[in-house]
Amino acid sequence: MAITDVQNETREKMERALESAKTDFGQVRTGRINPALFQKIPVDYYGTPTPLAQLASLQVPEARTMIVTPYDKTALKEIEKAIATFPNLGASPTNDGTLVRVTIPELTQERRKEFVKIVRSKGEDAKVQIRNIRRKSKDDLDALKSEVGDDEVARAEKDLESLTKSFIDSIDDALKKKEAELLEV
């Protein structure tokens, strides 16, 4: 394994961690209904937990309403139950026999602040993940010292630090955007 291999692997892992954090941020709802909140809700479909996005189409005709149209009408009751029992949504689904209409209540200021805390916690988790990736990469680089020399490893470690800082800054930027979005009335 060469230094460039370690650097490329590190960049890929950090990019995946950043994308995962952004996805997590997107799942915390704002005043508008967002289909991303519902896509991963597990629905018991013939005994198998299946993501809602695989069982139905999701459309947002209004800011606080979403229409869930199942591909298989027999899954209607299970979809409605999964949405109603999913934590932190506060959604109220109604089933009319062909589709599920989901409405979310207005967010209070107190609830918005709770969501900001949740998002900050998710952001901190993502930063820890980035730092863990850095630590493993640093260990990998230290293992290469005997092959490539101290100067090359020192240069690679300096690059690793700047890469880590850029990804942590990206997480902070995404966190700031999400906080502003949550606190917007």
C-alpha positions as CSV (number, residue, x, y, z in Angstrom):
1,M,0.0,0.0,0.0
2,A,1.3,3.4,-0.9
3,I,0.7,6.9,0.5
4,T,-1.6,7.8,-2.4
5,D,-3.7,4.7,-1.7
6,V,-4.1,5.8,1.9
7,Q,-5.0,9.3,0.9
8,N,-7.5,8.2,-1.8
9,E,-9.2,5.7,0.6
10,T,-9.3,8.4,3.3
11,R,-10.9,11.0,1.0
12,E,-13.6,8.4,-0.1
13,K,-14.4,7.5,3.4
14,M,-14.7,11.1,4.5
15,E,-16.9,11.9,1.5
16,R,-19.2,9.1,2.5
17,A,-19.3,10.3,6.1
18,L,-20.2,13.9,4.9
19,E,-23.0,12.6,2.6
20,S,-24.3,10.5,5.4
21,A,-24.4,13.5,7.7
22,K,-26.2,15.6,5.0
23,T,-28.7,12.8,4.6
24,D,-29.2,12.7,8.4
25,F,-29.8,16.5,8.5
26,G,-32.3,16.1,5.7
27,Q,-34.3,13.7,7.7
28,V,-34.9,16.2,10.5
29,R,-38.0,18.0,9.5
30,T,-38.6,21.7,9.1
31,G,-41.9,23.6,8.7
32,R,-42.3,22.1,5.3
33,I,-42.9,18.5,4.6
34,N,-40.0,16.8,3.0
35,P,-40.2,13.4,1.2
36,A,-36.6,12.6,2.4
37,L,-38.1,12.3,5.9
38,F,-40.3,9.5,4.8
39,Q,-38.2,7.5,2.3
40,K,-36.4,5.3,4.9
41,I,-39.4,4.7,7.2
42,P,-39.5,0.9,7.6
43,V,-42.8,-0.7,6.6
44,D,-43.7,-4.3,7.5
45,Y,-44.3,-5.6,4.0
46,Y,-45.1,-9.3,4.1
47,G,-43.0,-9.7,7.2
48,T,-40.0,-7.8,5.8
49,P,-39.1,-4.3,6.9
50,T,-39.0,-2.4,3.6
51,P,-38.2,1.3,3.1
52,L,-41.3,3.3,2.2
53,A,-39.7,4.7,-0.9
54,Q,-39.6,1.2,-2.4
55,L,-43.3,0.6,-1.7
56,A,-44.9,3.9,-2.8
57,S,-44.5,7.2,-4.6
58,L,-44.3,10.3,-2.5
59,Q,-45.8,13.7,-3.7
60,V,-46.0,17.0,-1.9
61,P,-48.9,19.1,-3.1
62,E,-48.8,21.6,-0.2
63,A,-46.3,22.7,2.4
64,R,-47.6,20.5,5.2
65,T,-49.3,17.7,3.2
66,M,-47.8,14.7,1.4
67,I,-49.6,12.1,-0.6
68,V,-48.3,8.5,-0.4
69,T,-49.5,6.3,-3.3
70,P,-48.6,2.7,-2.7
71,Y,-47.7,0.5,-5.7
72,D,-49.5,-2.4,-4.0
73,K,-52.8,-1.4,-2.5
74,T,-52.6,-4.3,0.0
75,A,-49.8,-2.4,1.8
76,L,-52.0,0.7,2.6
77,K,-52.7,-0.2,6.2
78,E,-49.1,-1.1,7.0
79,I,-47.8,2.1,5.4
80,E,-50.3,4.1,7.4
81,K,-49.3,2.3,10.6
82,A,-45.5,2.8,9.9
83,I,-45.9,6.5,9.3
84,A,-48.1,7.0,12.4
85,T,-45.7,5.2,14.7
86,F,-42.4,6.6,13.4
87,P,-40.7,8.8,16.1
88,N,-40.1,12.6,15.8
89,L,-42.4,13.2,12.9
90,G,-45.7,14.0,14.6
91,A,-47.3,13.1,11.3
92,S,-51.0,12.2,11.1
93,P,-51.7,9.8,8.2
94,T,-55.2,9.2,6.9
95,N,-56.1,6.3,4.5
96,D,-58.8,6.8,2.0
97,G,-58.6,3.3,0.5
98,T,-56.3,4.2,-2.5
99,L,-53.7,6.5,-0.9
100,V,-52.4,7.8,2.4
101,R,-52.6,11.5,3.0
102,V,-50.0,12.7,5.6
103,T,-50.2,16.1,7.3
104,I,-47.7,17.5,9.8
105,P,-48.5,20.1,12.4
106,E,-47.0,23.6,12.6
107,L,-43.7,23.6,14.5
108,T,-43.7,25.5,17.7
109,Q,-40.5,27.5,18.7
110,E,-39.8,24.9,21.4
111,R,-40.0,22.0,19.0
112,R,-37.8,23.9,16.6
113,K,-35.1,24.2,19.3
114,E,-35.4,20.5,20.0
115,F,-34.8,19.8,16.4
116,V,-31.7,22.1,16.4
117,K,-30.3,20.0,19.3
118,I,-30.9,16.8,17.4
119,V,-29.2,18.2,14.3
120,R,-26.2,19.4,16.4
121,S,-25.9,16.0,17.9
122,K,-25.9,14.4,14.4
123,G,-23.3,16.9,13.3
124,E,-21.1,16.1,16.3
125,D,-21.4,12.4,15.5
126,A,-20.3,13.1,11.9
127,K,-17.3,15.0,13.1
128,V,-16.3,12.2,15.4
129,Q,-16.6,9.8,12.4
130,I,-14.3,12.1,10.3
131,R,-11.8,12.2,13.2
132,N,-11.9,8.4,13.5
133,I,-11.1,8.1,9.8
134,R,-8.2,10.5,10.2
135,R,-6.8,8.5,13.1
136,K,-6.9,5.2,11.2
137,S,-5.3,6.9,8.2
138,K,-2.6,8.3,10.4
139,D,-1.9,4.8,11.7
140,D,-1.7,3.5,8.2
141,L,0.7,6.3,7.2
142,D,2.9,5.6,10.3
143,A,3.1,1.9,9.2
144,L,4.6,3.1,5.9
145,K,7.4,5.0,7.5
146,S,10.0,2.2,7.0
147,E,9.1,1.9,3.3
148,V,8.9,5.6,2.2
149,G,10.7,7.6,4.8
150,D,9.8,10.1,7.5
151,D,9.7,13.2,5.2
152,E,7.1,11.6,2.9
153,V,4.9,10.5,5.8
154,A,5.2,13.9,7.5
155,R,4.0,15.6,4.2
156,A,1.2,13.1,3.9
157,E,0.1,13.7,7.5
158,K,0.1,17.5,6.8
159,D,-2.2,16.8,3.8
160,L,-4.4,14.6,6.0
161,E,-4.9,17.4,8.5
162,S,-5.9,19.9,5.9
163,L,-8.3,17.3,4.3
164,T,-9.8,16.6,7.7
165,K,-10.3,20.3,8.4
166,S,-12.0,20.8,5.1
167,F,-14.5,18.0,5.7
168,I,-15.2,19.2,9.3
169,D,-15.8,22.7,7.9
170,S,-18.2,21.2,5.3
171,I,-20.1,19.5,8.1
172,D,-20.2,22.8,10.0
173,D,-21.5,24.6,6.9
174,A,-24.3,22.1,6.4
175,L,-25.1,22.3,10.1
176,K,-25.4,26.1,10.0
177,K,-27.7,25.9,6.9
178,K,-30.0,23.3,8.6
179,E,-30.1,25.3,11.9
180,A,-31.2,28.4,9.9
181,E,-33.8,26.3,8.0
182,L,-35.2,24.9,11.3
183,L,-35.4,28.3,13.1
184,E,-36.9,30.0,10.1
185,V,-40.6,30.8,10.9
